[in-house]
């Protein structure tokens, strides 16, 4: 088994190098981790073993390609281990400048390698000198030691051994036993973004970025709009002089529950114009007791897109999600971060696998301290559907956690799986709502999810009366029939202790949720979150909502809406009558809306892809009339 000895010798040399360089990273950037205890920091270093094993396995396999000659094997092994060491040190230097590991910028690093090398020498001369001395000594030592190893015999069994090593390496690179391939964003599963930066090693980020550099998310090309026009756009969008006198901030620290109601399209709910049946009686009753608008416009078609728009109050990359892309590596000041700062316990629960579409890791990135998926729900009343556990079982699991490690005050997000599918549990009898079998199945799962929702809210109200319930859909489910219809979702803030039931005849954006909840629970959202793009139902008067659908960029402002084809530049205009679009000939107001949605989107996308969302305040508040 000599071939395994050679493989794991290089494997553990690399692993030790990664652990040592992580400790150097911790010592050098200790001020970043001052709030954490030593045990938490050490835990984070070893928590990232999957990333370390992936790099170690890769280096070990590359080295054993040359194990037929001991000196060549020793030279390549020493070179690879030293490369890992220097790459880790280089990544540490980069982190001190950019506050993030080298990721998608790796191509730029190769382009400007000499400049970066000289910068490292000038700005980190002592550490660079020490690193090169250690690298040289390590190379000589490793080469001498491994040169004494006996070479592998090049015989009939050689190919079989190599195939075994390939399989072993793939096992490590995939993250071993997990269901999905290992991805850097999974470092956020540790539950804290700063500890995540300590757990992952920079080399894995580099290798992953190189392997997927052709898959980087790129912004959608938008028509040009000049700076003077952007000035006018932001003046028009944010010019309302808002009064703060009627905003009543919750006196105590209320618990907050964000219900990301999976695929709850407003189109199929009675309060939003569906006349054929009432499938959600519990939600409908809660809606009447809540602060609510006419309807809300979703910001995407995936849970991760709804999460980002909801918690960060910012536009998603058009037609895409920040999850599992280079954009997830940027820092975002979400409303969950602020709750955490104020002593809240936070967690995100989903009925599917924790990492379905990267939802769990995005939840961690956006501030949730814990993330749970269906694999964590052990006690179940019903069998799973095609995606995960039913909402009844998920809500029961949530309640069990609220009674244990999630003490008050808490802020949680819940995304069920019942309405992810159209299958009811075997023990639940279907109801005849409509003759259309497809819609009837949909209404039945809505009805079952609504039953679970109503029961859960009742139990929470009884046990935790100081709770604010925020109910909305993460996105619509499937194609409904018309662009705006594909984005109409419900929204309600149910907090009987703090707000009276009130209906506002406005159309809101999903980006408006965080400002509204911040105003109710934290204070003036403009002061706490100046980078938010949304407005508050508690404070603001004029609202607008944007959406993007297969090359169409849409905006609704008041009851007027437009859709711009970004490819053909064709403009379609409509009015919103109740919950439906009524197309009409474009007027001057629609031309203005076109400029507004282009200017707003241009600024959002530019800031988003450059990792500068915090600079949105320069646009919003420079143009807002005081």
Backbone torsions as a table, in degrees:
resi	resn	phi	psi	omega
1	UNK	NA	32.8	-177.1
2	UNK	-61.6	-34.4	-177.6
3	UNK	-63.2	-33.2	176.8
4	UNK	-72.8	-35.2	177.9
5	UNK	-62.8	-43.8	178.4
6	UNK	-63.2	-43.5	-178.7
7	UNK	-61.3	-51.4	-174.3
8	UNK	-77.2	-17.7	172.2
9	UNK	-64.7	-48.4	178.1
10	UNK	-68.1	-38.3	179.5
11	UNK	-55.3	-51.4	-175.4
12	UNK	-77.1	-28.4	172.7
13	UNK	-61.9	-41.9	178.3
14	UNK	-68.2	-43.7	-179.0
15	UNK	-61.5	-44.4	178.2
16	UNK	-61.6	-40.1	177.8
17	UNK	-60.5	-41.8	179.6
18	UNK	-65.8	-43.0	179.4
19	UNK	-63.9	-44.1	179.9
20	UNK	-62.0	-44.5	-178.6
21	UNK	-70.2	-29.0	173.7
22	UNK	-66.3	-38.1	177.0
23	UNK	-65.8	-38.1	175.9
24	UNK	-64.5	-42.0	177.1
25	UNK	-57.8	-45.2	179.6
26	UNK	-63.6	-43.9	-178.6
27	UNK	-66.6	-39.7	-178.1
28	UNK	-71.0	-37.4	-176.7
29	UNK	-111.7	35.7	-174.5
30	UNK	-60.1	-30.7	-178.8
31	UNK	-61.8	-28.9	178.9
32	UNK	-67.6	-28.0	-174.3
33	UNK	-111.5	18.5	-179.0
34	UNK	-57.7	-36.0	-178.6
35	UNK	-67.0	-11.3	-174.0
36	UNK	-101.9	150.2	177.1
37	UNK	-75.5	164.5	179.3
38	UNK	-60.7	-41.0	-179.4
39	UNK	-63.3	-37.1	178.2
40	UNK	-65.9	-39.6	-178.9
41	UNK	-68.9	-43.7	178.4
42	UNK	-65.7	-39.7	177.2
43	UNK	-58.3	-43.5	-179.6
44	UNK	-62.7	-40.4	-179.9
45	UNK	-59.9	-46.2	-177.4
46	UNK	-83.6	-19.3	177.5
47	UNK	-61.4	-29.3	-178.6
48	UNK	-85.2	27.1	-176.2
49	UNK	-59.4	-29.4	-179.6
50	UNK	-62.6	-41.2	178.3
51	UNK	-69.0	-38.4	178.8
52	UNK	-66.4	-42.0	179.5
53	UNK	-66.1	-35.6	179.2
54	UNK	-63.2	-44.6	177.8
55	UNK	-68.0	-43.4	-179.0
56	UNK	-62.3	-42.5	178.3
57	UNK	-64.5	-39.9	179.2
58	UNK	-63.0	-47.9	-179.6
59	UNK	-64.7	-39.9	179.9
60	UNK	-63.2	-41.9	179.9
61	UNK	-66.0	-44.2	179.0
62	UNK	-59.5	-39.9	-179.8
63	UNK	-66.3	-42.1	-176.5
64	UNK	-72.9	-5.3	170.9
65	UNK	-66.7	-16.5	-177.8
66	UNK	-117.3	22.4	-174.9
67	UNK	-78.0	0.7	178.3
68	UNK	-78.5	-10.2	178.5
69	UNK	-137.7	116.0	-170.3
70	UNK	-58.9	-43.8	-177.2
71	UNK	-70.1	-37.2	177.0
72	UNK	-67.1	-42.5	177.4
73	UNK	-59.4	-44.3	-178.7
74	UNK	-64.3	-42.0	-179.0
75	UNK	-64.9	-47.9	-179.2
76	UNK	-64.8	-41.1	179.9
77	UNK	-62.0	-47.4	179.2
78	UNK	-61.6	-40.2	-179.9
79	UNK	-63.8	-43.0	-178.8
80	UNK	-67.7	-42.2	179.9
81	UNK	-65.6	-42.1	178.1
82	UNK	-66.2	-37.2	176.4
83	UNK	-59.8	-44.4	178.8
84	UNK	-60.4	-43.2	-179.5
85	UNK	-61.7	-49.9	-177.7
86	UNK	-68.7	-34.8	178.1
87	UNK	-65.5	-39.1	177.9
88	UNK	-64.8	-41.8	178.7
89	UNK	-65.7	-42.8	177.8
90	UNK	-61.7	-40.1	177.9
91	UNK	-64.9	-36.0	177.9
92	UNK	-63.8	-42.1	176.8
93	UNK	-61.5	-42.3	-179.7
94	UNK	-64.2	-39.7	-178.9
95	UNK	-63.3	-37.1	180.0
96	UNK	-64.7	-25.8	-179.8
97	UNK	-92.1	-41.1	-171.5
98	UNK	-107.2	-8.0	-178.8
99	UNK	61.1	27.1	173.2
100	UNK	-157.6	158.5	178.1
101	UNK	-70.8	158.3	174.9
102	UNK	-63.8	126.2	179.9
103	UNK	-131.8	-111.3	-177.1
104	UNK	-68.4	-11.7	178.7
105	UNK	-76.7	1.4	-174.3
106	UNK	-57.2	-36.1	178.9
107	UNK	-64.9	-37.4	177.3
108	UNK	-67.7	-33.9	179.6
109	UNK	-64.7	-41.4	177.8
110	UNK	-66.7	-36.2	-179.7
111	UNK	-64.7	-41.3	-176.8
112	UNK	-109.0	36.5	-173.6
113	UNK	-57.9	-44.5	-177.0
114	UNK	-64.9	-43.8	-179.5
115	UNK	-62.3	-42.7	179.5
116	UNK	-66.2	-36.3	178.7
117	UNK	-63.5	-43.9	-179.7
118	UNK	-68.9	-35.3	177.3
119	UNK	-63.6	-42.0	178.6
120	UNK	-61.7	-41.4	179.7
121	UNK	-65.4	-38.9	-176.2
122	UNK	-78.3	-39.9	-175.5
123	UNK	-91.2	-22.9	-179.1
124	UNK	-133.3	48.3	-171.7
125	UNK	-60.5	-44.5	-177.6
126	UNK	-65.1	-49.4	179.7
127	UNK	-63.6	-37.8	178.5
128	UNK	-62.5	-43.6	-179.7
129	UNK	-63.1	-46.6	179.3
130	UNK	-62.1	-41.7	-178.9
131	UNK	-62.2	-42.4	-178.9
132	UNK	-69.9	-35.2	176.5
133	UNK	-64.6	-47.1	178.6
134	UNK	-61.9	-40.1	179.6
135	UNK	-62.3	-42.8	-179.6
136	UNK	-65.3	-46.7	179.3
137	UNK	-62.7	-42.1	-179.7
138	UNK	-63.5	-42.0	-179.7
139	UNK	-60.5	-47.6	-178.7
140	UNK	-63.6	-43.8	-178.2
141	UNK	-64.7	-47.5	-178.5
142	UNK	-64.6	-41.7	-179.6
143	UNK	-60.8	-46.5	-178.5
144	UNK	-63.6	-43.7	-178.4
145	UNK	-65.9	-45.8	-176.5
146	UNK	-76.4	-19.4	177.2
147	UNK	-65.6	-22.2	-179.4
148	UNK	-81.4	-11.6	178.8
149	UNK	-70.2	144.5	179.1
150	UNK	-78.1	136.9	-178.5
151	UNK	-68.0	156.5	174.4
152	UNK	-77.1	140.9	177.7
153	UNK	-76.4	132.7	179.5
154	UNK	-87.5	86.4	-177.3
155	UNK	-129.4	-165.4	-176.9
156	UNK	-63.6	-32.4	-177.8
157	UNK	-79.2	-9.8	-175.2
158	UNK	-59.9	-44.8	-178.4
159	UNK	-64.6	-41.1	179.0
160	UNK	-62.2	-41.5	178.3
161	UNK	-61.9	-41.5	-179.4
162	UNK	-66.9	-38.1	176.9
163	UNK	-62.9	-38.5	177.1
164	UNK	-64.2	-42.0	179.4
165	UNK	-66.9	-33.6	176.0
166	UNK	-62.8	-47.2	179.5
167	UNK	-62.5	-40.4	179.8
168	UNK	-64.6	-41.4	-179.3
169	UNK	-67.5	-41.6	177.0
170	UNK	-60.2	-38.5	177.8
171	UNK	-58.2	-44.8	179.5
172	UNK	-71.3	-42.7	-177.3
173	UNK	-64.8	-33.2	178.5
174	UNK	-75.9	-7.2	-178.7
175	UNK	91.4	20.4	176.8
176	UNK	68.0	-110.1	-166.1
177	UNK	-88.3	-4.0	-175.4
178	UNK	-72.0	163.1	-173.2
179	UNK	-79.3	-21.2	-176.2
180	UNK	-121.7	157.4	177.7
181	UNK	-60.3	148.1	-177.6
182	UNK	-67.7	133.1	-177.0
183	UNK	-134.7	141.8	-178.1
184	UNK	-54.0	-33.1	-178.2
185	UNK	-64.8	-14.7	178.7
186	UNK	-71.5	-10.9	175.4
187	UNK	-61.0	-26.7	-179.6
188	UNK	-70.6	-7.7	176.7
189	UNK	-65.1	-15.3	178.3
190	UNK	-66.6	-19.9	173.7
191	UNK	99.0	2.2	179.0
192	UNK	-149.7	127.2	-173.9
193	UNK	-66.1	-34.5	179.2
194	UNK	-70.1	-43.6	176.9
195	UNK	-65.8	-30.7	177.0
196	UNK	-61.7	-38.8	179.8
197	UNK	-67.0	-24.2	177.2
198	UNK	-84.2	-30.6	-175.7
199	UNK	-75.8	-36.5	-178.2
200	UNK	-87.0	149.0	175.9
201	UNK	-99.0	145.9	-176.2
202	UNK	-62.5	-31.5	-177.9
203	UNK	-63.3	-40.6	178.8
204	UNK	-62.6	-41.6	176.7
205	UNK	-57.3	-44.0	-179.1
206	UNK	-63.9	-49.7	-178.3
207	UNK	-62.5	-43.4	-179.8
208	UNK	-62.3	-43.3	-178.7
209	UNK	-65.5	-39.0	177.7
210	UNK	-65.4	-40.3	-178.7
211	UNK	-69.4	-25.0	-175.9
212	UNK	-120.0	20.2	-173.7
213	UNK	-62.8	-24.9	177.7
214	UNK	-81.5	-4.6	-178.6
215	UNK	-103.6	7.7	-178.5
216	UNK	-63.5	141.9	179.1
217	UNK	-72.6	133.6	179.6
218	UNK	-120.3	147.3	-179.3
219	UNK	-69.1	149.2	175.5
220	UNK	-70.4	137.2	-180.0
221	UNK	-71.0	128.6	-178.3
222	UNK	-114.5	151.2	174.5
223	UNK	-59.2	149.6	-178.5
224	UNK	-69.8	146.3	174.6
225	UNK	-146.0	130.2	-173.5
226	UNK	-79.7	165.6	-175.1
227	UNK	-63.3	-37.1	-179.8
228	UNK	-62.4	-37.7	179.7
229	UNK	-69.5	-36.9	177.7
230	UNK	-62.9	-38.0	176.4
231	UNK	-57.6	-46.0	-179.8
232	UNK	-66.1	-38.3	-179.2
233	UNK	-60.2	-50.2	-177.3
234	UNK	-70.7	-29.5	174.8
235	UNK	-65.2	-38.5	179.9
236	UNK	-72.3	-37.0	-175.9
237	UNK	-78.8	-31.6	-173.0
238	UNK	-125.9	29.1	-175.3
239	UNK	-87.3	-9.4	-177.1
240	UNK	-65.7	131.7	-179.9
241	UNK	-85.7	100.3	-168.8
242	UNK	-85.0	139.3	177.1
243	UNK	-92.4	140.4	179.6
244	UNK	-109.0	-0.7	-171.8
245	UNK	-67.4	-26.2	-176.1
246	UNK	-96.0	3.3	-179.0
247	UNK	-83.3	120.2	-178.8
248	UNK	-107.9	110.6	-178.8
249	UNK	-83.2	136.8	179.3
250	UNK	-56.4	128.6	-175.7
251	UNK	-69.4	-41.2	177.6
252	UNK	-93.9	172.8	174.1
253	UNK	-83.5	96.7	-176.9
254	UNK	-75.9	147.8	169.5
255	UNK	-68.1	150.3	179.6
256	UNK	-131.8	130.4	176.6
257	UNK	-121.9	118.6	175.0
258	UNK	-94.1	115.4	177.2
259	UNK	-95.3	103.2	173.8
260	UNK	-85.0	79.6	-173.3
261	UNK	-67.1	106.7	-172.0
262	UNK	-56.4	115.7	172.0
263	UNK	61.4	26.7	179.0
264	UNK	-78.6	89.7	178.1
265	UNK	-76.0	132.4	179.3
266	UNK	-62.2	-25.9	-178.4
267	UNK	-54.4	-30.3	-175.5
268	UNK	-103.7	14.3	-180.0
269	UNK	-111.0	135.2	-175.0
270	UNK	-57.0	-41.6	-179.1
271	UNK	-64.8	-14.0	-178.5
272	UNK	-111.2	26.7	171.1
273	UNK	101.2	0.8	178.8
274	UNK	-81.7	111.9	-170.8
275	UNK	-99.0	-8.0	-173.0
276	UNK	-78.1	-26.8	-177.5
277	UNK	-166.6	161.7	173.3
278	UNK	-113.9	99.8	-175.4
279	UNK	-94.6	-14.5	-175.1
280	UNK	-127.1	65.0	-175.5
281	UNK	-61.9	-34.7	-179.9
282	UNK	-68.3	-46.4	177.7
283	UNK	-62.8	-43.0	-179.2
284	UNK	-59.1	-39.5	179.4
285	UNK	-68.8	-42.7	179.1
286	UNK	-63.7	-38.4	-179.2
287	UNK	-58.2	-40.7	-179.7
288	UNK	-65.7	-23.0	-178.9
289	UNK	-97.5	10.9	-170.6
290	UNK	-118.3	168.3	166.1
291	UNK	-83.3	123.3	-174.7
292	UNK	-153.4	153.9	176.3
293	UNK	-97.1	-173.8	174.5
294	UNK	-60.9	-52.7	170.9
295	UNK	-167.1	172.9	-179.3
296	UNK	-116.9	149.8	177.4
297	UNK	-104.0	120.3	180.0
298	UNK	-69.1	157.2	-177.1
299	UNK	-103.9	13.2	179.1
300	UNK	175.1	-168.0	-178.0
301	UNK	-126.3	17.7	176.8
302	UNK	-134.0	154.1	179.1
303	UNK	-58.1	-42.1	-179.2
304	UNK	-63.2	-33.0	178.3
305	UNK	-69.9	-40.8	176.7
306	UNK	-65.4	-38.1	178.9
307	UNK	-63.0	-46.4	-176.6
308	UNK	-64.4	-48.4	-179.9
309	UNK	-63.2	-38.9	-177.9
310	UNK	-68.5	-47.9	-170.4
311	UNK	-91.5	-24.3	-179.2
312	UNK	-105.7	-13.6	-178.5
313	UNK	54.2	51.2	-179.7
314	UNK	-142.6	155.0	179.9
315	UNK	-69.0	140.0	173.7
316	UNK	-73.9	161.7	167.3
317	UNK	-58.9	135.4	-171.0
318	UNK	-56.2	119.5	177.8
319	UNK	73.2	8.7	-176.5
320	UNK	-137.5	-179.7	176.3
321	UNK	-122.6	153.3	174.8
322	UNK	-74.0	-20.0	-177.0
323	UNK	-62.1	137.8	176.5
324	UNK	62.4	24.5	175.1
325	UNK	-126.7	175.9	178.5
326	UNK	-64.1	-20.2	-178.4
327	UNK	-69.9	-23.7	-179.1
328	UNK	-70.0	-17.1	-179.1
329	UNK	-76.8	-15.0	-179.3
330	UNK	-76.5	162.4	178.4
331	UNK	-88.9	134.8	177.0
332	UNK	-129.7	130.9	177.8
333	UNK	-88.4	91.2	-178.6
334	UNK	-89.3	165.4	179.2
335	UNK	-64.8	-27.4	178.4
336	UNK	-66.5	-38.5	177.2
337	UNK	-55.8	-42.2	-177.8
338	UNK	-69.1	-39.0	175.5
339	UNK	-60.7	-43.0	179.4
340	UNK	-59.1	-42.7	-179.5
341	UNK	-60.6	-28.2	-176.2
342	UNK	-96.1	17.8	172.3
343	UNK	90.7	12.0	179.0
344	UNK	-78.9	151.9	168.3
345	UNK	-96.9	134.7	-173.2
346	UNK	-130.8	146.5	179.2
347	UNK	-158.7	151.5	176.2
348	UNK	-119.7	133.2	-177.9
349	UNK	-121.1	134.7	174.6
350	UNK	-138.1	147.6	-176.2
351	UNK	-79.8	-13.4	178.4
352	UNK	-94.6	-172.6	172.1
353	UNK	-58.0	145.7	-176.5
354	UNK	-56.9	-33.9	-175.8
355	UNK	-105.2	21.9	173.2
356	UNK	-59.6	117.5	-177.8
357	UNK	58.7	18.4	178.9
358	UNK	78.0	17.3	-175.0
359	UNK	-61.9	-46.7	-177.1
360	UNK	-61.2	-44.7	-179.4
361	UNK	-69.6	-35.3	176.1
362	UNK	-64.7	-38.8	176.9
363	UNK	-57.8	-43.1	176.9
364	UNK	-65.4	-41.6	179.0
365	UNK	-59.2	-37.2	-176.8
366	UNK	-88.5	10.1	169.0
367	UNK	116.3	-17.1	-178.7
368	UNK	-64.7	128.0	-176.5
369	UNK	-71.7	-31.3	180.0
370	UNK	-127.1	151.7	176.8
371	UNK	-138.1	127.3	-177.2
372	UNK	-123.8	145.5	176.5
373	UNK	-128.4	-173.6	-174.7
374	UNK	-60.9	-29.3	-179.7
375	UNK	-65.3	-19.0	179.4
376	UNK	-86.4	-15.8	-177.2
377	UNK	-87.3	97.4	-175.4
378	UNK	-86.0	-42.7	-179.0
379	UNK	-86.8	121.6	-175.9
380	UNK	-136.3	140.0	176.3
381	UNK	-91.2	-31.4	-175.9
382	UNK	-121.0	157.2	174.2
383	UNK	-71.7	162.0	179.1
384	UNK	-72.0	155.4	165.8
385	UNK	-92.2	-163.4	-175.7
386	UNK	-66.4	-18.3	-174.0
387	UNK	-111.1	-33.0	-177.5
388	UNK	175.3	-155.7	-177.0
389	UNK	-81.5	150.9	179.3
390	UNK	-73.7	159.2	-173.6
391	UNK	-59.4	-34.5	178.8
392	UNK	-56.8	-48.0	-178.8
393	UNK	-69.8	-36.7	178.8
394	UNK	-65.5	-45.0	179.6
395	UNK	-63.5	-37.4	176.6
396	UNK	-62.6	-39.7	177.9
397	UNK	-65.1	-41.9	177.9
398	UNK	-58.8	-46.6	179.9
399	UNK	-61.1	-36.4	178.6
400	UNK	-66.3	-35.3	178.8
401	UNK	-73.7	-36.8	177.5
402	UNK	-63.6	-26.9	179.7
403	UNK	-87.8	-2.6	-178.3
404	UNK	-121.6	-91.0	-173.1
405	UNK	-89.2	-3.5	178.4
406	UNK	-110.2	80.9	-179.7
407	UNK	-79.3	161.2	176.0
408	UNK	-70.3	147.3	-6.0
409	UNK	-78.0	145.9	179.6
410	UNK	-129.4	153.7	171.8
411	UNK	-131.6	123.5	-176.9
412	UNK	-133.2	155.8	172.6
413	UNK	-118.7	140.1	-178.5
414	UNK	-131.0	127.5	177.4
415	UNK	-129.1	105.5	-175.8
416	UNK	-76.9	178.4	-179.4
417	UNK	-125.6	-6.9	-178.9
418	UNK	-58.3	-46.6	-178.0
419	UNK	-87.3	7.9	171.4
420	UNK	-74.0	-20.9	-174.8
421	UNK	-128.5	179.4	175.1
422	UNK	-118.5	23.6	-177.1
423	UNK	-106.7	129.6	172.9
424	UNK	-88.8	154.0	172.7
425	UNK	-61.7	154.9	-177.5
426	UNK	-59.6	-31.8	-177.0
427	UNK	-79.9	-7.0	-177.7
428	UNK	-103.1	124.3	-178.0
429	UNK	-83.9	133.1	179.9
430	UNK	-72.1	149.3	178.4
431	UNK	-109.3	145.3	176.1
432	UNK	-88.6	107.5	177.6
433	UNK	-96.9	-50.5	-178.0
434	UNK	-140.1	164.9	-178.6
435	UNK	-74.8	-29.9	179.6
436	UNK	-65.6	115.2	-173.4
437	UNK	-64.0	-38.0	-179.1
438	UNK	-65.7	-48.1	-179.6
439	UNK	-68.4	-34.2	179.2
440	UNK	-63.5	-42.1	176.0
441	UNK	-61.2	-42.6	179.4
442	UNK	-61.5	-45.0	-179.9
443	UNK	-65.9	-32.5	178.6
444	UNK	-67.2	-41.8	178.3
445	UNK	-71.4	-32.3	173.4
446	UNK	-61.1	-44.0	-177.9
447	UNK	-63.4	-42.3	-179.9
448	UNK	-68.4	-40.4	177.3
449	UNK	-66.0	-37.3	178.6
450	UNK	-65.4	-39.0	175.6
451	UNK	-58.7	-46.4	179.8
452	UNK	-64.4	-41.3	-179.6
453	UNK	-62.3	-48.8	-178.9
454	UNK	-60.9	-43.6	180.0
455	UNK	-63.9	-42.4	-178.2
456	UNK	-64.4	-46.4	-179.0
457	UNK	-62.6	-39.0	177.6
458	UNK	-60.9	-44.4	-178.7
459	UNK	-67.8	-39.5	179.1
460	UNK	-67.0	-43.3	179.2
461	UNK	-57.9	-39.1	-177.9
462	UNK	-70.0	-41.8	-175.7
463	UNK	-88.7	-34.9	-178.1
464	UNK	-129.4	74.2	-174.2
465	UNK	-63.4	-24.0	-179.2
466	UNK	-87.0	61.5	-175.1
467	UNK	-130.2	137.5	174.1
468	UNK	-102.1	124.3	179.9
469	UNK	-102.8	122.5	-179.5
470	UNK	-113.0	108.7	-173.6
471	UNK	-110.8	126.7	178.8
472	UNK	-166.2	164.4	177.2
473	UNK	-89.5	146.1	173.7
474	UNK	-69.1	-33.5	177.6
475	UNK	-172.5	172.5	174.5
476	UNK	-79.9	159.5	-179.6
477	UNK	-100.2	112.0	175.6
478	UNK	70.1	-174.2	179.0
479	UNK	-85.3	125.6	-174.9
480	UNK	-101.4	-32.1	179.8
481	UNK	126.2	78.2	-177.8
482	UNK	118.5	140.7	-173.3
483	UNK	-61.1	-51.8	-179.2
484	UNK	-64.1	-39.3	179.1
485	UNK	-57.8	-30.0	-179.6
486	UNK	-74.2	-2.2	-177.5
487	UNK	-128.4	0.0	-179.9
488	UNK	-78.7	116.3	-179.2
489	UNK	-128.9	159.1	178.0
490	UNK	-77.7	158.8	173.7
491	UNK	-155.7	134.3	178.1
492	UNK	-154.0	140.9	171.9
493	UNK	-112.1	109.7	-178.0
494	UNK	-106.1	107.0	-179.5
495	UNK	-148.5	75.9	-173.2
496	UNK	-56.6	-24.9	-179.9
497	UNK	-76.3	-19.7	-170.7
498	UNK	-121.8	-30.5	-177.8
499	UNK	-133.8	143.7	177.2
500	UNK	-84.7	153.4	176.4
501	UNK	-57.6	132.4	179.9
502	UNK	-155.5	132.8	175.7
503	UNK	-103.3	130.9	176.6
504	UNK	-117.2	126.1	-175.2
505	UNK	-80.0	65.2	-179.6
506	UNK	-135.7	161.2	174.7
507	UNK	-109.7	121.2	-175.4
508	UNK	-105.2	166.6	172.8
509	UNK	-104.5	153.9	174.6
510	UNK	-60.0	-23.6	177.6
511	UNK	-68.1	-14.3	-177.5
512	UNK	-86.4	-5.8	-176.6
513	UNK	-66.9	-52.0	-177.4
514	UNK	-60.3	-45.3	176.7
515	UNK	-59.1	-39.4	180.0
516	UNK	-63.9	-47.1	-178.3
517	UNK	-71.3	-33.9	176.3
518	UNK	-62.6	-45.1	178.5
519	UNK	-59.2	-38.5	-176.5
520	UNK	-75.7	-35.6	-169.1
521	UNK	-115.6	-24.5	-172.1
522	UNK	-115.8	-34.3	-175.4
523	UNK	135.0	-170.9	-176.8
524	UNK	-57.4	110.6	-175.8
525	UNK	-62.3	-29.0	-178.6
526	UNK	-65.7	-32.0	-179.6
527	UNK	-84.5	-37.7	-177.2
528	UNK	-80.2	-38.8	-176.7
529	UNK	-127.2	69.7	-177.5
530	UNK	-65.6	-15.0	-179.7
531	UNK	-88.8	-3.6	178.6
532	UNK	-65.7	139.3	177.6
533	UNK	-93.7	-16.1	-176.2
534	UNK	-86.4	178.7	179.6
535	UNK	-124.3	169.1	-174.3
536	UNK	-106.8	132.3	175.5
537	UNK	-68.2	-18.5	178.9
538	UNK	-81.3	-23.3	-166.2
539	UNK	-128.3	-42.5	-171.1
540	UNK	-87.7	164.0	-177.9
541	UNK	-116.1	-37.4	-176.5
542	UNK	-106.0	128.5	-175.8
543	UNK	-125.4	157.6	172.8
544	UNK	-147.5	153.3	-179.4
545	UNK	-135.2	140.9	179.4
546	UNK	-119.7	157.9	174.8
547	UNK	-155.2	159.6	-178.8
548	UNK	-134.7	130.2	-176.9
549	UNK	-143.5	106.9	175.0
550	UNK	46.3	52.3	177.4
551	UNK	90.3	-4.8	176.9
552	UNK	-101.5	126.1	177.3
553	UNK	-104.9	117.8	-174.9
554	UNK	-116.4	155.6	175.0
555	UNK	-146.2	141.1	173.2
556	UNK	-122.0	128.6	178.8
557	UNK	-138.2	116.9	-170.9
558	UNK	68.8	-126.1	174.8
559	UNK	-110.1	13.9	-178.5
560	UNK	-107.3	138.3	-179.0
561	UNK	-139.9	154.7	176.3
562	UNK	-138.8	156.9	173.1
563	UNK	-134.7	122.0	-177.7
564	UNK	-107.7	124.4	174.4
565	UNK	-80.1	112.8	-174.2
566	UNK	-69.3	-19.9	-179.8
567	UNK	-86.6	-50.3	-175.7
568	UNK	-92.4	-12.7	-175.5
569	UNK	67.8	12.0	179.1
570	UNK	-71.5	136.9	-177.5
571	UNK	-115.1	127.7	174.7
572	UNK	-115.0	140.9	-174.6
573	UNK	-125.0	149.4	-178.8
574	UNK	-155.6	164.8	170.7
575	UNK	-113.7	151.8	177.9
576	UNK	-99.5	112.1	178.4
577	UNK	-107.8	111.4	-170.5
578	UNK	59.8	-104.2	-179.1
579	UNK	-122.9	15.6	-174.5
580	UNK	-119.6	151.6	174.9
581	UNK	-84.2	136.2	172.8
582	UNK	-125.8	104.7	-176.0
583	UNK	-65.7	145.3	176.1
584	UNK	-149.9	170.2	178.8
585	UNK	-66.9	136.3	-176.8
586	UNK	-65.0	139.9	-180.0
587	UNK	-118.6	-179.2	-177.9
588	UNK	-62.1	-35.9	178.6
589	UNK	-63.3	-32.1	179.1
590	UNK	-72.4	-35.3	175.7
591	UNK	-62.9	-37.8	176.7
592	UNK	-66.4	-40.8	177.7
593	UNK	-61.7	-37.2	177.6
594	UNK	-59.5	-46.0	179.1
595	UNK	-64.1	-38.8	-177.7
596	UNK	-67.2	-44.9	-178.8
597	UNK	-69.4	-34.0	177.4
598	UNK	-68.5	-45.5	-179.8
599	UNK	-64.8	-45.4	179.2
600	UNK	-61.1	-45.7	-178.1
601	UNK	-68.6	-40.1	179.6
602	UNK	-58.8	-47.2	-179.7
603	UNK	-65.3	-45.8	180.0
604	UNK	-59.1	-49.4	-176.0
605	UNK	-67.5	-38.0	179.0
606	UNK	-64.4	-47.6	179.8
607	UNK	-65.5	-41.0	-178.2
608	UNK	-61.6	-49.3	-176.2
609	UNK	-75.3	-16.4	176.2
610	UNK	-97.6	2.8	179.0
611	UNK	67.9	33.7	-175.6
612	UNK	-127.9	41.0	-178.0
613	UNK	-61.5	-25.2	-179.8
614	UNK	-67.4	-14.0	179.3
615	UNK	-84.0	-0.1	179.3
616	UNK	-59.9	-30.5	-179.6
617	UNK	-58.8	-29.0	179.3
618	UNK	-64.4	-31.6	179.3
619	UNK	-84.3	-47.8	-175.4
620	UNK	-65.6	-47.8	-171.8
621	UNK	-90.4	-16.2	172.7
622	UNK	-72.3	-27.9	-175.5
623	UNK	-102.2	-12.6	-177.5
624	UNK	-76.0	133.1	177.9
625	UNK	-76.2	132.1	-179.3
626	UNK	-87.9	NA	NA
